């Protein structure tokens, strides 16, 4: 009986630790592309996932005329961004940057890239940064070398519509890929190159927008959806979704629109810093005095 009680105590404490971690709201980082003037610098913002309208602007990237479409942390907490387009023309841009999360300043990493990417995401299973891009209705997956900035093709994504434009990209704790295809307003899920539809989005999305999954804390998905409302109004809100396909929920707006009808925030991408997993060893150490007292 004493041995069984010890196991029950340890199991209960472990469950409480996991429940407490899973119940926390996430601190989300994002790159806001709505600069003034519009060809100005993106700004790094931070907000609590339960209150996107309460965002704080950390600082600008220091990179003129570049719209960053990709943003993610690696397992060590380094924040990376990828240039996607030139703001003044809408043409394709490229290049890996490392961002200081305390200031927002972006520093080019390695040689300037030639391959444009719409989004990037860290895979915690193989510890690799990946990217996606569509061209001529063909969408490809890429690997990114974080030391050199070199982008290498992995292969063509399968299961998307004939007319396709991939936009947002995220990876969960199991290494499953989640991709937002903007023409059909759907989110697809799959293992590497093979995808199938997971969600039909409830609104017509447009423009640069981001997605991430809190892979170190329960795999909650976040989608910064941007699109047209009733002309001349736009919407920009933080939606949440389950990685298993059970629910996609429209969330709160990033704030009241500006005088010209634009939203105050257009997230080029989202990123959540990973947290350490609960340690069984620490739980056991914390319980040792309790177990010893029970033995007496």
C-alpha positions as CSV (number, residue, x, y, z in Angstrom):
1,X,0.0,0.0,0.0
2,X,2.8,2.4,0.8
3,X,4.5,1.8,-2.5
4,X,1.2,2.3,-4.3
5,X,0.6,5.6,-2.4
6,X,4.0,6.9,-3.5
7,X,3.2,6.2,-7.1
8,X,-0.1,7.9,-6.8
9,X,1.5,11.0,-5.2
10,X,4.2,11.2,-7.9
11,X,1.6,10.7,-10.7
12,X,-0.7,13.4,-9.2
13,X,2.1,15.9,-8.9
14,X,3.3,15.3,-12.4
15,X,-0.2,15.8,-13.7
16,X,-0.5,19.1,-11.8
17,X,2.8,20.3,-13.2
18,X,1.7,19.5,-16.8
19,X,-1.7,21.0,-16.3
20,X,-0.3,24.2,-15.0
21,X,2.1,24.5,-17.9
22,X,-0.6,23.8,-20.5
23,X,-3.0,26.3,-19.0
24,X,-0.7,29.3,-19.4
25,X,-1.3,31.9,-22.1
26,X,1.5,32.2,-24.6
27,X,3.8,35.2,-25.1
28,X,3.8,35.7,-28.8
29,X,6.3,37.7,-30.9
30,X,5.4,39.0,-34.4
31,X,6.6,41.2,-37.2
32,X,4.2,44.0,-37.9
33,X,4.4,45.0,-41.6
34,X,2.2,48.0,-41.5
35,X,4.9,50.6,-41.3
36,X,4.4,54.3,-42.0
37,X,5.5,55.0,-44.8
38,X,4.4,51.7,-46.2
39,X,7.9,51.0,-47.6
40,X,9.4,51.6,-44.2
41,X,10.7,49.1,-41.6
42,X,8.8,46.2,-40.1
43,X,8.5,46.4,-36.3
44,X,8.9,43.5,-33.8
45,X,5.9,43.4,-31.4
46,X,5.1,41.2,-28.4
47,X,1.7,40.4,-26.9
48,X,-0.1,37.9,-24.7
49,X,-2.2,35.4,-26.7
50,X,-5.2,36.2,-24.6
51,X,-5.0,39.9,-25.5
52,X,-3.6,40.7,-28.9
53,X,-4.8,44.3,-28.8
54,X,-2.5,44.9,-25.8
55,X,0.6,44.4,-28.0
56,X,3.8,46.2,-27.3
57,X,6.1,47.5,-30.0
58,X,9.7,46.4,-29.1
59,X,11.5,48.2,-32.0
60,X,12.0,48.3,-35.7
61,X,14.2,45.9,-37.7
62,X,16.5,48.5,-39.1
63,X,16.0,47.0,-42.6
64,X,14.3,49.4,-45.0
65,X,11.7,48.3,-47.6
66,X,11.7,44.6,-46.6
67,X,8.6,42.7,-45.6
68,X,9.5,39.7,-43.4
69,X,7.2,36.8,-44.1
70,X,9.0,34.3,-41.8
71,X,9.7,34.4,-38.1
72,X,10.5,31.6,-35.6
73,X,12.7,30.7,-32.6
74,X,15.0,27.7,-32.7
75,X,15.3,25.3,-29.7
76,X,18.0,27.6,-28.0
77,X,15.8,30.7,-28.1
78,X,17.4,32.4,-31.0
79,X,14.9,34.4,-33.1
80,X,15.2,34.2,-36.9
81,X,13.4,36.0,-39.7
82,X,13.3,35.6,-43.5
83,X,12.9,38.4,-46.0
84,X,9.9,37.7,-48.3
85,X,9.1,40.8,-50.4
86,X,10.0,44.3,-51.2
87,X,7.4,46.6,-49.8
88,X,7.5,49.3,-52.5
89,X,7.0,46.8,-55.4
90,X,5.7,43.6,-53.9
91,X,8.5,41.7,-55.7
92,X,10.2,38.8,-54.1
93,X,13.0,39.3,-51.6
94,X,15.3,36.9,-49.9
95,X,17.7,36.5,-47.0
96,X,18.0,35.1,-43.5
97,X,18.2,37.5,-40.5
98,X,18.8,37.0,-36.8
99,X,16.6,39.3,-34.7
100,X,17.4,40.6,-31.3
101,X,14.1,40.0,-29.3
102,X,15.0,42.8,-26.9
103,X,15.4,45.5,-29.5
104,X,13.8,44.2,-32.8
105,X,17.0,44.8,-34.7
106,X,17.6,42.4,-37.6
107,X,21.1,41.3,-38.7
108,X,21.7,39.5,-41.9
109,X,23.0,36.0,-41.4
110,X,25.4,34.6,-44.0
111,X,25.4,35.7,-47.7
112,X,22.3,37.4,-49.1
113,X,19.8,34.7,-50.2
114,X,18.4,34.1,-53.7
115,X,15.4,32.0,-52.8
116,X,12.3,33.8,-51.5
117,X,10.3,32.1,-48.8
118,X,6.8,33.0,-47.6
119,X,7.3,31.6,-44.1
120,X,9.7,29.6,-41.9
121,X,9.2,27.2,-39.0
122,X,11.4,25.3,-36.6
123,X,11.1,21.5,-36.5
124,X,11.8,20.3,-32.9
125,X,12.1,16.7,-34.0
126,X,15.1,17.0,-36.3
127,X,16.2,20.5,-35.0
128,X,16.0,22.1,-38.4
129,X,14.5,25.3,-39.8
130,X,12.3,24.8,-42.8
131,X,10.7,27.3,-45.2
132,X,7.9,27.2,-47.9
133,X,7.3,29.1,-51.1
134,X,5.0,29.0,-54.1
135,X,5.9,29.8,-57.7
136,X,3.8,29.2,-60.8
137,X,1.3,27.1,-58.7
138,X,4.0,24.8,-57.5
139,X,4.8,24.9,-53.7
140,X,8.1,23.7,-52.3
141,X,9.6,22.9,-49.0
142,X,13.1,24.1,-48.2
143,X,15.8,23.6,-45.4
144,X,17.6,26.6,-44.1
145,X,21.2,26.5,-42.8
146,X,21.2,28.9,-39.8
147,X,24.9,29.4,-40.0
148,X,25.4,30.2,-43.6
149,X,21.9,31.3,-44.6
150,X,21.9,28.8,-47.5
151,X,18.4,27.6,-48.5
152,X,18.2,24.0,-50.0
153,X,15.1,22.5,-51.7
154,X,13.6,19.4,-50.1
155,X,10.8,18.7,-52.5
156,X,7.4,19.6,-53.9
157,X,4.4,19.8,-51.5
158,X,1.6,17.4,-52.4
159,X,-2.1,17.6,-51.8
160,X,-2.7,21.3,-52.4
161,X,-5.2,22.8,-54.9
162,X,-4.2,23.3,-58.5
163,X,-4.2,27.0,-58.0
164,X,-2.1,27.5,-54.9
165,X,-0.3,30.1,-52.9
166,X,1.2,28.9,-49.6
167,X,1.4,31.7,-47.0
168,X,1.7,30.6,-43.3
169,X,3.7,27.6,-42.0
170,X,4.1,25.9,-38.6
171,X,5.4,22.6,-37.1
172,X,4.1,20.9,-34.0
173,X,6.0,18.8,-31.4
174,X,5.7,15.6,-33.5
175,X,7.2,17.2,-36.6
176,X,3.8,17.5,-38.4
177,X,3.6,20.4,-40.9
178,X,0.8,22.9,-41.0
179,X,0.4,25.1,-44.1
180,X,-2.1,27.8,-44.9
181,X,-3.0,27.9,-48.6
182,X,-4.4,31.3,-49.2
183,X,-6.3,30.8,-52.5
184,X,-8.6,28.2,-51.0
185,X,-8.5,29.7,-47.4
186,X,-7.6,26.3,-46.0
187,X,-5.1,24.9,-43.5
188,X,-3.4,21.6,-44.5
189,X,-1.5,19.2,-42.3
190,X,0.9,16.5,-43.2
191,X,4.1,14.7,-42.8
192,X,6.8,16.5,-44.7
193,X,5.7,16.7,-48.4
194,X,2.3,14.9,-48.2
195,X,-0.6,17.1,-47.1
196,X,-4.3,16.8,-46.5
197,X,-6.9,19.4,-45.6
198,X,-7.3,20.1,-41.9
199,X,-9.5,23.3,-41.8
200,X,-11.6,25.4,-44.0
201,X,-11.1,28.9,-42.7
202,X,-14.2,30.9,-41.8
203,X,-13.1,34.1,-43.5
204,X,-11.5,35.3,-46.7
205,X,-7.8,35.9,-46.0
206,X,-5.4,38.1,-47.9
207,X,-2.0,39.7,-47.6
208,X,0.9,38.7,-45.5
209,X,0.0,36.8,-42.3
210,X,1.6,34.3,-39.9
211,X,1.0,31.1,-38.1
212,X,2.8,29.2,-35.3
213,X,2.3,26.3,-33.0
214,X,3.3,26.3,-29.3
215,X,5.1,23.0,-29.7
216,X,6.8,23.1,-26.3
217,X,3.5,23.7,-24.4
218,X,0.6,21.6,-25.6
219,X,0.7,22.2,-29.4
220,X,-1.9,25.1,-29.5
221,X,-1.9,26.7,-32.9
222,X,-2.1,30.5,-33.5
223,X,-3.0,32.1,-36.8
224,X,-2.8,35.9,-37.3
225,X,-5.5,36.1,-40.0
226,X,-5.7,39.2,-42.1
227,X,-8.3,40.0,-44.8
228,X,-11.0,42.1,-46.2
229,X,-14.1,43.0,-44.2
230,X,-16.8,45.3,-45.5
231,X,-15.0,47.8,-47.8
232,X,-13.0,49.8,-46.9
233,X,-12.5,47.9,-43.7
234,X,-10.1,45.1,-43.0
235,X,-9.8,42.5,-40.2
236,X,-6.7,41.5,-38.4
237,X,-7.2,39.0,-35.5
238,X,-5.5,36.2,-33.6
239,X,-7.2,32.9,-34.1
240,X,-6.5,29.6,-32.4
241,X,-6.7,26.0,-33.6
242,X,-6.0,22.5,-32.4
243,X,-3.3,20.4,-34.1
244,X,-5.6,17.4,-34.2
245,X,-8.2,19.2,-36.4
246,X,-10.9,19.4,-33.7
247,X,-11.3,23.2,-33.6
248,X,-10.5,26.4,-35.3
249,X,-11.7,29.5,-33.3
250,X,-11.8,33.1,-34.5
251,X,-10.3,35.3,-31.8
252,X,-9.8,38.9,-30.8
253,X,-8.8,41.8,-33.1
254,X,-5.4,43.4,-32.8
255,X,-7.2,46.7,-32.1
256,X,-9.4,49.3,-33.7
257,X,-8.7,50.2,-37.3
258,X,-6.8,53.2,-38.5
259,X,-8.4,56.2,-40.1
260,X,-7.8,54.7,-43.6
261,X,-9.5,51.5,-42.7
262,X,-6.3,49.4,-42.3
263,X,-5.7,47.4,-39.1
264,X,-3.0,48.5,-36.7
265,X,-1.2,45.2,-37.1
266,X,-0.5,43.0,-40.0
267,X,1.6,40.1,-38.7
268,X,4.0,38.8,-41.3
269,X,4.6,35.8,-39.0
270,X,4.3,34.7,-35.3
271,X,6.8,33.0,-33.0
272,X,6.7,31.6,-29.5
273,X,9.9,31.0,-27.5
274,X,10.1,27.3,-26.4
275,X,10.0,26.5,-22.7
276,X,11.8,23.7,-21.0
277,X,9.8,20.5,-20.6
278,X,8.7,19.7,-17.0
279,X,11.5,17.7,-15.3
280,X,10.5,14.4,-13.7
281,X,13.7,14.5,-11.7
282,X,12.7,17.9,-10.2
283,X,9.2,16.6,-9.4
284,X,10.7,13.6,-7.6
285,X,13.2,15.8,-5.7
286,X,10.4,18.0,-4.6
287,X,8.4,15.0,-3.3
288,X,11.2,13.3,-1.5
289,X,10.5,15.0,1.9
290,X,6.8,14.1,1.6
291,X,7.6,10.4,0.9
292,X,10.2,10.3,3.7
293,X,7.6,11.7,6.2
294,X,5.1,9.1,5.1
295,X,7.6,6.3,5.7
296,X,8.0,7.3,9.2
